[in-house]
Amino acid sequence: MRRRHRPAAGAAPLTATVALLVAVCAGCGTSGDLQSAGATPTAVGPTQLWPTLTPASVQPSGPPSSASESVPGIKVKGDDVHTVDPAKVVRADPTTSGFIADGDVLKPYYRDLTGDSRDELITGITLPDGQLAINCYWAHNGELLRIMDTVDDVISVELADRDVIIRDPAGLPGYEYRTSWSWDSSQRAMLPTRDEILRVAPQKSPAPLSSARPARPRRASAE
């Protein structure tokens, strides 16, 4: 409702003012007003099963496989990954050098994954078996450090904010895996912080010819 201007003092008699207020109030309770959504259901907390079980304990065997490791022979001027040649990087990195002969090196990408306001280098190599090797590199103190390396069957690779999201087949019709790799400053590496299986909408395919609308019958010509 559009706001009305207040009239000047004494411009309208008291009865007219009261009538105006009654009319305004009569318009209340329209669809634009706040209305109750009903009673709020009681929250139900998680229930622990077998609470007497002894929690499992696993001793760490060492740093994660994707922990940062210097790429030999690569120096980075001003910690700017744009100054290094991605082709030289994948040849110098032991985790990717063996793929060069048989795989295709894809276009590199750059994104600030660590939050230090500088870009990191992201490389991809397609392998003969259809898998994709994905590596990420971080420049620090003049060195190029590998902070992520993984090989997987890939539907797509996406960048969302500072995460690398890998979608791959789940082996179940209508489902796929999605793994989000995020920077962990304590490990100085990209770690798979979220791994989930999600239902995806089936891809639409063209309708078969048998289900198409039949052609309109032709009228017999008059003789």
N, C-alpha and C positions, 0 to 999 in steps of 0.2 A: 504494500500500500504506500502511495506517495505521501511524504511528510507534508503536513499542513503548516502554514505560517501562523504564528500566534496573533490574534487580532489585537488592535489597540485597545487600551483600557477604556471601558464604557462604550465601546462601539456596538455591543450587542447586549440585550437584556439578559438577566440571569436565566430565565426559562429557556431562552434559545441556546445558551451555553450548556445547560443540563441536557437538552434534547440532543445537542451535538455529541456530548459524551456518551449518551445512551446508544446513539447510532454507531459510534466508533466501536463500542464494546460489543454491539450486536454482530459486528463483522469478525470478532475474534473466533478462534476455533476452526479456522479454515484449514485446508490441506497443507498450507505452508507453515503452520505452527508445530511446535514440538509435541510429540505424542508418545505415550508410554509404549515400550516394546514388550511389555509383559514381564513376568517374573524371570529373574536370571537363574539359570540352572546352577546347582551347586557343583563346584569344581571337585573332581575326583583325582587324588594324587596317585602316583605309581605305587604298585604293590610289589614288594620284593619277594621273589620265590626262593625257597630253600635258604632262609637267612642264616642257618648254622654252617653253611659251606665255608671252607677256608678259602679266602681270596687267592687266586693264582699269583705267583711271583716269578718274573723272568728277569734274569740278569742281563744287562745290556751287553751285546756282543761286540759293540764298536759303533762308530758313527754310521749314519744312514748311507746307503749306496750313492745318494745324490749329494752328499756333503761336498762343500766347495773344495776343489782341487785345481791347482795351477796348471794351465795348459803350457807345456814346455815350448820354449823358443818364441813365445809371443809376448811382446811388451806393448803397453798401451800408453800413448802420450796424453798426459793430462787426464788420465782415467776416462777418456772419451772413446767408447767402443766404435764410434763412427769412423775412427782413424785406422781401424784394422780391417784387413781383407777377409771377409767371411770364408772364402775358398781356402785361404791359408790356415784359418782356424780349424776347419773340419779335417784338413790334412794333418795338422799338428796334434789334434786331440786323439789320444789312444782309443777313446770310445767310439769315434766316428771314422778314423782313418781306414779301417778295414771295410767300410761300406762304400768308399769312393769308387772302387773299380766297377762294382755292379749296380750301384744306386745312382739316382739323379738328385743333385743338390738343388733344393728349391730356393725361391726368393727369400732372403732374410727379412726379419721384422725387428723393429726396435720399440721398446716400451719400458718405462720405469716400473720395474717389478719389485724393487727393494725399498722404495720410498725415500731414496737419497737424492731425488730430483735430477738424477742422471739416467739415461737410457741403458737398458741391458740389451744384449744381442740374442735373438732367437733364431735357431737354424732348424731346418727339416731336410731329411733325406729319405726319398722313397726307395724301398727295397724290393727285390724281385719277387718276394713272396707276398707282396701287397701291403706289408706293414710299413709304418712310418717311424723313423728315428727322430726324436725331438730333443734338442739341447738348448739350454739357456746359459749365458755367460755374463759375468759381472766383473767390471774393471775396478780394481782396488789396489792402491799404492803401486801403480804402474804394472801390475800383473793382471792377466786375464784368468779369472777363476770360473770353472764350470760349476754351476749351482743346480743344474737339473739335467738328467739324461734318462730317457725312457724310450722303449720300443713297443709299439702296440698296433693292433688292428684298429684303424681310425675311421670314423664316420666324418668327423670334422674337428678342427682345433679352433678355439675362440679365445679372445682376450676380453675380460670383463674387469674393469678397474685395474687392479694389479694381480689378477689371477689368470692362470692359464687353464682353460677348461677343455678337457679332451672327452669327446663322445665316441663310444665304440660299441659294437654289437653285443647284446646280452645273451644271444643264443636262444632267446624266447621270442616267439612272434609278438610284435607289438610293444617290445621293451628294448631299452638301451641302457648302457652304463654311462654315467657322467662322473668324471673325476676332476676335482678342482685342486690345482697345485698353487700353494701360497708361500710367500717368503717367511721363513722362520729365522729371526735374527740370532737366536741362541745357537742354532746349528749352522748358520750362514749358508742356508740351502733352501731351495723350493721343495716343500713337502706336500704329499697328497693329503690335504687337511679335510677333504670331504669326498666320499666315495658313495654313490647311490645308484640304485636301479630305478628307472622311471618308465612309466607307460607313455607311449607316444601315439599320436593319432595316425591311423593307417593312411598311406598315400592313396589318393583317389586315382583310379584308372578309368580310361574311357569306357563307356557302356558298350556291351557287345551289340553287334548289328541285329541280333535276334530280338533285342529288347527295344529297338528303335520303333518310333511310331510308324505304322504301316502307311504306305502311300495311299492317297485318296483315290478311290476307283474312278476310272474315266467313264463319263456318260456316253451311252450308246448314241451314235449319230443317227439322226432321223433319215429315213429312206424316202 
